[in-house]
Amino acid sequence: MIRPSKHAHPDLTVMSVATVILERLKAKRTETYADLVILVEKRTKNAKTLFLPALNLLFILGLIRYLPKADRFEYTAQS
């Protein structure tokens, strides 16, 4: 679910997981897939299923891109 409802736990939404990913990418500029998965698991238990939808949301919004040669994600938004 992208938008939380009154029954959803605030930390278990796509928006929440996308925010965690975006905060890390803003701070470090690039990060590996494995490191991002570990970060999401540490910050929010049971949120691993929301990881890929959160990445998809950030791709659609044009905030991140994947660098296949380096196997990393990069923050691309203008500061």
N, CA, C and O atoms as a Tinker XYZ file with bonds, in Angstrom:
   316  protein
     1  N      0.843000   -1.169000    0.000000    73     2
     2  CA     0.000000    0.000000    0.000000    64     1     3
     3  C      0.887000    1.231000    0.000000    63     2     4     5
     4  O      1.855000    1.309000    0.756000    81     3
     5  N      0.562000    2.165000   -0.827000    73     3     6
     6  CA     1.346000    3.399000   -0.889000    64     5     7
     7  C      0.861000    4.373000    0.171000    63     6     8     9
     8  O      1.650000    4.886000    0.965000    81     7
     9  N     -0.414000    4.618000    0.178000    73     7    10
    10  CA    -0.964000    5.524000    1.199000    64     9    11
    11  C     -1.408000    4.715000    2.402000    63    10    12    13
    12  O     -2.124000    3.725000    2.250000    81    11
    13  N     -1.000000    5.114000    3.581000    73    11    14
    14  CA    -1.429000    4.377000    4.771000    64    13    15
    15  C     -2.901000    4.626000    5.092000    63    14    16    17
    16  O     -3.431000    5.712000    4.858000    81    15
    17  N     -3.533000    3.610000    5.623000    73    15    18
    18  CA    -4.906000    3.770000    6.107000    64    17    19
    19  C     -4.857000    3.858000    7.626000    63    18    20    21
    20  O     -3.783000    3.778000    8.222000    81    19
    21  N     -5.995000    4.019000    8.242000    73    19    22
    22  CA    -6.010000    4.136000    9.701000    64    21    23
    23  C     -5.648000    2.816000   10.382000    63    22    24    25
    24  O     -5.331000    2.799000   11.571000    81    23
    25  N     -5.694000    1.719000    9.638000    73    23    26
    26  CA    -5.386000    0.415000   10.212000    64    25    27
    27  C     -3.932000    0.001000    9.994000    63    26    28    29
    28  O     -3.477000   -0.978000   10.586000    81    27
    29  N     -3.204000    0.723000    9.162000    73    27    30
    30  CA    -1.818000    0.360000    8.847000    64    29    31
    31  C     -0.860000    0.904000    9.903000    63    30    32    33
    32  O     -1.036000    2.007000   10.421000    81    31
    33  N      0.141000    0.111000   10.202000    73    31    34
    34  CA     1.199000    0.586000   11.091000    64    33    35
    35  C      2.039000    1.590000   10.292000    63    34    36    37
    36  O      2.421000    1.287000    9.161000    81    35
    37  N      2.336000    2.756000   10.830000    73    35    38
    38  CA     3.041000    3.795000   10.072000    64    37    39
    39  C      4.402000    3.365000    9.523000    63    38    40    41
    40  O      4.821000    3.847000    8.470000    81    39
    41  N      5.093000    2.470000   10.217000    73    39    42
    42  CA     6.404000    2.031000    9.751000    64    41    43
    43  C      6.325000    0.939000    8.691000    63    42    44    45
    44  O      7.331000    0.627000    8.052000    81    43
    45  N      5.160000    0.360000    8.498000    73    43    46
    46  CA     5.004000   -0.727000    7.542000    64    45    47
    47  C      4.242000   -0.270000    6.302000    63    46    48    49
    48  O      3.284000   -0.916000    5.878000    81    47
    49  N      4.674000    0.839000    5.733000    73    47    50
    50  CA     4.099000    1.355000    4.492000    64    49    51
    51  C      5.226000    1.583000    3.492000    63    50    52    53
    52  O      6.387000    1.724000    3.874000    81    51
    53  N      4.880000    1.618000    2.228000    73    51    54
    54  CA     5.864000    1.863000    1.174000    64    53    55
    55  C      6.504000    3.233000    1.357000    63    54    56    57
    56  O      7.708000    3.390000    1.155000    81    55
    57  N      5.713000    4.212000    1.734000    73    55    58
    58  CA     6.249000    5.569000    1.922000    64    57    59
    59  C      7.292000    5.605000    3.034000    63    58    60    61
    60  O      8.306000    6.291000    2.904000    81    59
    61  N      7.065000    4.894000    4.095000    73    59    62
    62  CA     8.006000    4.871000    5.213000    64    61    63
    63  C      9.323000    4.221000    4.805000    63    62    64    65
    64  O     10.393000    4.750000    5.108000    81    63
    65  N      9.258000    3.092000    4.130000    73    63    66
    66  CA    10.470000    2.401000    3.690000    64    65    67
    67  C     11.203000    3.233000    2.641000    63    66    68    69
    68  O     12.433000    3.291000    2.649000    81    67
    69  N     10.469000    3.872000    1.744000    73    67    70
    70  CA    11.096000    4.743000    0.746000    64    69    71
    71  C     11.811000    5.910000    1.415000    63    70    72    73
    72  O     12.866000    6.341000    0.950000    81    71
    73  N     11.252000    6.416000    2.488000    73    71    74
    74  CA    11.888000    7.508000    3.228000    64    73    75
    75  C     13.199000    7.051000    3.851000    63    74    76    77
    76  O     14.185000    7.788000    3.820000    81    75
    77  N     13.226000    5.860000    4.408000    73    75    78
    78  CA    14.455000    5.317000    4.999000    64    77    79
    79  C     15.540000    5.185000    3.925000    63    78    80    81
    80  O     16.690000    5.564000    4.147000    81    79
    81  N     15.168000    4.648000    2.770000    73    79    82
    82  CA    16.120000    4.480000    1.669000    64    81    83
    83  C     16.621000    5.837000    1.188000    63    82    84    85
    84  O     17.818000    6.026000    0.972000    81    83
    85  N     15.706000    6.767000    1.024000    73    83    86
    86  CA    16.071000    8.087000    0.517000    64    85    87
    87  C     16.977000    8.838000    1.485000    63    86    88    89
    88  O     17.902000    9.525000    1.051000    81    87
    89  N     16.730000    8.722000    2.772000    73    87    90
    90  CA    17.603000    9.372000    3.763000    64    89    91
    91  C     19.034000    8.862000    3.641000    63    90    92    93
    92  O     19.983000    9.645000    3.691000    81    91
    93  N     19.188000    7.544000    3.481000    73    91    94
    94  CA    20.533000    6.973000    3.368000    64    93    95
    95  C     21.204000    7.421000    2.073000    63    94    96    97
    96  O     22.386000    7.766000    2.067000    81    95
    97  N     20.446000    7.416000    0.975000    73    95    98
    98  CA    21.046000    7.806000   -0.297000    64    97    99
    99  C     21.381000    9.296000   -0.339000    63    98   100   101
   100  O     22.352000    9.688000   -0.988000    81    99
   101  N     20.607000   10.120000    0.330000    73    99   102
   102  CA    20.945000   11.543000    0.405000    64   101   103
   103  C     22.240000   11.748000    1.182000    63   102   104   105
   104  O     23.043000   12.615000    0.838000    81   103
   105  N     22.440000   10.960000    2.218000    73   103   106
   106  CA    23.633000   11.108000    3.056000    64   105   107
   107  C     24.886000   10.555000    2.376000    63   106   108   109
   108  O     25.954000   11.163000    2.446000    81   107
   109  N     24.753000    9.401000    1.721000    73   107   110
   110  CA    25.932000    8.740000    1.151000    64   109   111
   111  C     26.052000    8.885000   -0.360000    63   110   112   113
   112  O     27.100000    8.561000   -0.919000    81   111
   113  N     25.029000    9.352000   -1.026000    73   111   114
   114  CA    24.956000    9.540000   -2.476000    64   113   115
   115  C     24.792000    8.233000   -3.253000    63   114   116   117
   116  O     23.960000    8.166000   -4.158000    81   115
   117  N     25.571000    7.179000   -2.922000    73   115   118
   118  CA    25.392000    5.860000   -3.540000    64   117   119
   119  C     25.435000    4.797000   -2.451000    63   118   120   121
   120  O     26.032000    4.988000   -1.392000    81   119
   121  N     24.782000    3.666000   -2.740000    73   119   122
   122  CA    24.747000    2.566000   -1.764000    64   121   123
   123  C     24.430000    1.273000   -2.501000    63   122   124   125
   124  O     23.724000    1.288000   -3.509000    81   123
   125  N     24.943000    0.162000   -2.007000    73   123   126
   126  CA    24.675000   -1.126000   -2.634000    64   125   127
   127  C     23.286000   -1.635000   -2.231000    63   126   128   129
   128  O     22.716000   -1.216000   -1.224000    81   127
   129  N     22.770000   -2.540000   -3.041000    73   127   130
   130  CA    21.465000   -3.144000   -2.779000    64   129   131
   131  C     21.469000   -3.855000   -1.425000    63   130   132   133
   132  O     20.554000   -3.683000   -0.620000    81   131
   133  N     22.503000   -4.651000   -1.188000    73   131   134
   134  CA    22.576000   -5.427000    0.056000    64   133   135
   135  C     22.603000   -4.519000    1.282000    63   134   136   137
   136  O     21.949000   -4.810000    2.283000    81   135
   137  N     23.349000   -3.432000    1.208000    73   135   138
   138  CA    23.420000   -2.511000    2.343000    64   137   139
   139  C     22.076000   -1.831000    2.600000    63   138   140   141
   140  O     21.710000   -1.588000    3.750000    81   139
   141  N     21.347000   -1.526000    1.536000    73   139   142
   142  CA    20.030000   -0.912000    1.711000    64   141   143
   143  C     19.040000   -1.895000    2.329000    63   142   144   145
   144  O     18.226000   -1.514000    3.170000    81   143
   145  N     19.109000   -3.155000    1.914000    73   143   146
   146  CA    18.222000   -4.174000    2.499000    64   145   147
   147  C     18.514000   -4.322000    3.989000    63   146   148   149
   148  O     17.590000   -4.388000    4.799000    81   147
   149  N     19.784000   -4.374000    4.350000    73   147   150
   150  CA    20.169000   -4.492000    5.763000    64   149   151
   151  C     19.674000   -3.287000    6.552000    63   150   152   153
   152  O     19.174000   -3.436000    7.668000    81   151
   153  N     19.810000   -2.106000    5.984000    73   151   154
   154  CA    19.348000   -0.884000    6.652000    64   153   155
   155  C     17.848000   -0.933000    6.923000    63   154   156   157
   156  O     17.400000   -0.624000    8.027000    81   155
   157  N     17.080000   -1.320000    5.918000    73   155   158
   158  CA    15.621000   -1.382000    6.070000    64   157   159
   159  C     15.244000   -2.422000    7.122000    63   158   160   161
   160  O     14.347000   -2.185000    7.932000    81   159
   161  N     15.915000   -3.565000    7.116000    73   159   162
   162  CA    15.616000   -4.601000    8.112000    64   161   163
   163  C     15.953000   -4.137000    9.525000    63   162   164   165
   164  O     15.234000   -4.465000   10.469000    81   163
   165  N     17.032000   -3.382000    9.682000    73   163   166
   166  CA    17.402000   -2.883000   11.007000    64   165   167
   167  C     16.432000   -1.820000   11.501000    63   166   168   169
   168  O     16.063000   -1.811000   12.676000    81   167
   169  N     16.019000   -0.924000   10.610000    73   167   170
   170  CA    15.150000    0.184000   11.006000    64   169   171
   171  C     13.735000   -0.280000   11.301000    63   170   172   173
   172  O     13.108000    0.188000   12.251000    81   171
   173  N     13.227000   -1.209000   10.480000    73   171   174
   174  CA    11.839000   -1.639000   10.614000    64   173   175
   175  C     11.744000   -3.141000   10.409000    63   174   176   177
   176  O     12.007000   -3.641000    9.315000    81   175
   177  N     11.378000   -3.841000   11.433000    73   175   178
   178  CA    11.208000   -5.289000   11.317000    64   177   179
   179  C     10.001000   -5.578000   10.421000    63   178   180   181
   180  O      9.023000   -4.830000   10.420000    81   179
   181  N     10.081000   -6.659000    9.669000    73   179   182
   182  CA     9.008000   -7.118000    8.775000    64   181   183
   183  C      8.754000   -6.186000    7.599000    63   182   184   185
   184  O      7.689000   -6.259000    6.987000    81   183
   185  N      9.693000   -5.318000    7.266000    73   183   186
   186  CA     9.486000   -4.387000    6.156000    64   185   187
   187  C     10.208000   -4.828000    4.888000    63   186   188   189
   188  O     10.200000   -4.102000    3.894000    81   187
   189  N     10.830000   -6.000000    4.905000    73   187   190
   190  CA    11.583000   -6.457000    3.734000    64   189   191
   191  C     10.678000   -6.636000    2.517000    63   190   192   193
   192  O     11.120000   -6.428000    1.387000    81   191
   193  N      9.437000   -7.013000    2.726000    73   191   194
   194  CA     8.510000   -7.186000    1.603000    64   193   195
   195  C      8.166000   -5.860000    0.946000    63   194   196   197
   196  O      7.721000   -5.838000   -0.201000    81   195
   197  N      8.361000   -4.768000    1.645000    73   195   198
   198  CA     8.072000   -3.443000    1.094000    64   197   199
   199  C      9.285000   -2.806000    0.427000    63   198   200   201
   200  O      9.180000   -1.712000   -0.127000    81   199
   201  N     10.431000   -3.475000    0.474000    73   199   202
   202  CA    11.664000   -2.896000   -0.049000    64   201   203
   203  C     11.589000   -2.651000   -1.558000    63   202   204   205
   204  O     11.866000   -1.541000   -2.015000    81   203
   205  N     11.224000   -3.660000   -2.325000    73   203   206
   206  CA    11.156000   -3.492000   -3.782000    64   205   207
   207  C     10.078000   -2.499000   -4.216000    63   206   208   209
   208  O     10.345000   -1.683000   -5.098000    81   207
   209  N      8.877000   -2.529000   -3.642000    73   207   210
   210  CA     7.913000   -1.485000   -4.007000    64   209   211
   211  C      8.417000   -0.076000   -3.675000    63   210   212   213
   212  O      8.123000    0.872000   -4.404000    81   211
   213  N      9.166000    0.065000   -2.588000    73   211   214
   214  CA     9.721000    1.378000   -2.232000    64   213   215
   215  C     10.763000    1.817000   -3.260000    63   214   216   217
   216  O     10.796000    2.983000   -3.653000    81   215
   217  N     11.611000    0.886000   -3.694000    73   215   218
   218  CA    12.582000    1.212000   -4.744000    64   217   219
   219  C     11.872000    1.605000   -6.032000    63   218   220   221
   220  O     12.264000    2.566000   -6.695000    81   219
   221  N     10.828000    0.862000   -6.385000    73   219   222
   222  CA    10.065000    1.190000   -7.593000    64   221   223
   223  C      9.464000    2.586000   -7.508000    63   222   224   225
   224  O      9.485000    3.331000   -8.487000    81   223
   225  N      8.937000    2.940000   -6.361000    73   223   226
   226  CA     8.372000    4.273000   -6.178000    64   225   227
   227  C      9.440000    5.345000   -6.382000    63   226   228   229
   228  O      9.194000    6.346000   -7.055000    81   227
   229  N     10.615000    5.141000   -5.808000    73   227   230
   230  CA    11.689000    6.127000   -5.951000    64   229   231
   231  C     12.170000    6.228000   -7.397000    63   230   232   233
   232  O     12.520000    7.316000   -7.856000    81   231
   233  N     12.192000    5.089000   -8.130000    73   231   234
   234  CA    12.535000    5.120000   -9.552000    64   233   235
   235  C     11.501000    5.911000  -10.343000    63   234   236   237
   236  O     11.855000    6.751000  -11.170000    81   235
   237  N     10.235000    5.645000  -10.093000    73   235   238
   238  CA     9.155000    6.329000  -10.812000    64   237   239
   239  C      9.205000    7.832000  -10.576000    63   238   240   241
   240  O      8.953000    8.619000  -11.489000    81   239
   241  N      9.530000    8.226000   -9.358000    73   239   242
   242  CA     9.619000    9.651000   -9.029000    64   241   243
   243  C     10.904000   10.290000   -9.552000    63   242   244   245
   244  O     11.058000   11.509000   -9.486000    81   243
   245  N     11.825000    9.481000  -10.070000    73   243   246
   246  CA    13.074000   10.002000  -10.614000    64   245   247
   247  C     14.073000   10.428000   -9.553000    63   246   248   249
   248  O     14.932000   11.270000   -9.814000    81   247
   249  N     13.971000    9.862000   -8.370000    73   247   250
   250  CA    14.866000   10.246000   -7.279000    64   249   251
   251  C     16.121000    9.385000   -7.198000    63   250   252   253
   252  O     17.132000    9.812000   -6.641000    81   251
   253  N     16.061000    8.173000   -7.750000    73   251   254
   254  CA    17.228000    7.297000   -7.726000    64   253   255
   255  C     17.406000    6.644000   -9.087000    63   254   256   257
   256  O     16.487000    6.614000   -9.906000    81   255
   257  N     18.611000    6.121000   -9.312000    73   255   258
   258  CA    18.869000    5.310000  -10.496000    64   257   259
   259  C     19.807000    4.184000  -10.107000    63   258   260   261
   260  O     20.520000    4.263000   -9.106000    81   259
   261  N     19.793000    3.127000  -10.922000    73   259   262
   262  CA    20.635000    1.963000  -10.666000    64   261   263
   263  C     21.858000    2.029000  -11.560000    63   262   264   265
   264  O     21.741000    2.287000  -12.758000    81   263
   265  N     23.030000    1.797000  -10.988000    73   263   266
   266  CA    24.287000    1.761000  -11.729000    64   265   267
   267  C     24.713000    0.297000  -11.856000    63   266   268   269
   268  O     25.290000   -0.256000  -10.920000    81   267
   269  N     24.435000   -0.347000  -13.013000    73   267   270
   270  CA    24.675000   -1.790000  -13.128000    64   269   271
   271  C     26.145000   -2.193000  -13.027000    63   270   272   273
   272  O     26.449000   -3.250000  -12.474000    81   271
   273  N     27.059000   -1.378000  -13.545000    73   271   274
   274  CA    28.479000   -1.751000  -13.483000    64   273   275
   275  C     28.994000   -1.758000  -12.049000    63   274   276   277
   276  O     29.819000   -2.596000  -11.687000    81   275
   277  N     28.516000   -0.841000  -11.246000    73   275   278
   278  CA    28.946000   -0.754000   -9.849000    64   277   279
   279  C     28.006000   -1.516000   -8.916000    63   278   280   281
   280  O     28.314000   -1.700000   -7.739000    81   279
   281  N     26.858000   -1.960000   -9.440000    73   279   282
   282  CA    25.829000   -2.644000   -8.642000    64   281   283
   283  C     25.429000   -1.791000   -7.437000    63   282   284   285
   284  O     25.412000   -2.261000   -6.299000    81   283
   285  N     25.109000   -0.527000   -7.717000    73   283   286
   286  CA    24.761000    0.429000   -6.666000    64   285   287
   287  C     23.562000    1.263000   -7.102000    63   286   288   289
   288  O     23.241000    1.361000   -8.286000    81   287
   289  N     22.912000    1.860000   -6.109000    73   287   290
   290  CA    21.860000    2.833000   -6.355000    64   289   291
   291  C     22.424000    4.213000   -6.082000    63   290   292   293
   292  O     23.226000    4.401000   -5.167000    81   291
   293  N     21.997000    5.183000   -6.889000    73   291   294
   294  CA    22.500000    6.545000   -6.749000    64   293   295
   295  C     21.336000    7.516000   -6.591000    63   294   296   297
   296  O     20.309000    7.393000   -7.259000    81   295
   297  N     21.513000    8.470000   -5.706000    73   295   298
   298  CA    20.535000    9.539000   -5.515000    64   297   299
   299  C     20.731000   10.545000   -6.636000    63   298   300   301
   300  O     21.843000   11.034000   -6.835000    81   299
   301  N     19.669000   10.865000   -7.376000    73   299   302
   302  CA    19.821000   11.713000   -8.557000    64   301   303
   303  C     19.067000   13.027000   -8.491000    63   302   304   305
   304  O     19.219000   13.851000   -9.393000    81   303
   305  N     18.274000   13.254000   -7.482000    73   303   306
   306  CA    17.470000   14.482000   -7.417000    64   305   307
   307  C     18.366000   15.699000   -7.225000    63   306   308   309
   308  O     19.450000   15.607000   -6.651000    81   307
   309  N     17.895000   16.827000   -7.713000    73   307   310
   310  CA    18.629000   18.080000   -7.549000    64   309   311
   311  C     18.505000   18.557000   -6.115000    63   310   312   313
   312  O     17.426000   18.493000   -5.525000    81   311
   313  N     19.590000   19.029000   -5.561000    73   311   314
   314  CA    19.567000   19.527000   -4.176000    64   313   315
   315  C     19.224000   20.991000   -4.125000    63   314   316
   316  O     19.160000   21.573000   -3.042000    81   315
